[in-house]
Amino acid sequence: MKLKKLNNKINYKDFIVKAKIFNVKGSSPNKIDDIILISNDTIFGTIGGGNLEHLVVKEAKILINNKIDKKSLNIPLGPGIGQCCGGYVQIKLSLHKNSSEALKTEKLYDDNIANLYIFGAGHIGQALITKLENINFNIFLIDSREDFLKMTNFNNINYLLSKKPWEIVTRLKDNSYFVILTHSHDYDLKILNEVLKKKFTFLGLIGSKTKKNRFFKRLIENGHNKLLVETIECPIGINIGNSKDPDEIAFSIITRIISIKNNLKVIKNNKIKEII
């Protein structure tokens, strides 16, 4: 069996089963409306893995091989299936002619996917975009150097050429994620200066503590509120020690912005706004 991500771009042409959680009680690795698609050779997505998912996949293949339209499963998440969550799930299985039919009534992602603007297409910028294919952001790579932007051509990346990238900041969407790692300290400072005039969710800057202190002083001198300036994360990313490896730094940045995105979603669901 092959494991693939569940998304709107799936184009599976043969019979496939959709398994959808419709009731959850107690502790469980999944939630109501979680779905997984299962064919004879591929699993798209996950509903938590483990023996629960193994049982669902087994039942789905029975539906496919016997052309059974639908079935419901009631599964306690206890010792009986080798899991210790202690909860209980109910799952609807339905057979479909293809993936498009299975997904036509499903909403896989939020309508308003967050925008991630990466300023700088150098080593770290390139390392970042190679790892963002299945991360749910609208991703923009921005640089003043055309040859650096042409180094890759990924379908999920929007490439923006701007000789003065700080001048396009006013046209970018509010409440977005901004990652600043250009080849020029002067460019970095000018871009930060413009982003601080906007509403943003995350603003991170590549660099040392020395660069942070120098930049923060300059930005405050430029008239920006000290508390706002201090929301800039520099060094950017989670703490990975003294690594200079672009790929390790990229992973640390991605981990940090995913953490913010998912925690922010919880805050929004609780009707508490925490947008700068």
Helices and strands as residue ranges (DSSP letters): E 2-4, E 16-25, E 35-38, E 42-44, H 50-66, E 70-76, G 79-81, E 88-96, H 99-103, E 115-119, H 123-129, E 138-143, H 146-149, E 157-161, G 165-171, E 176-180, H 185-195, E 200-205, H 209-221, H 226-229, H 246-269
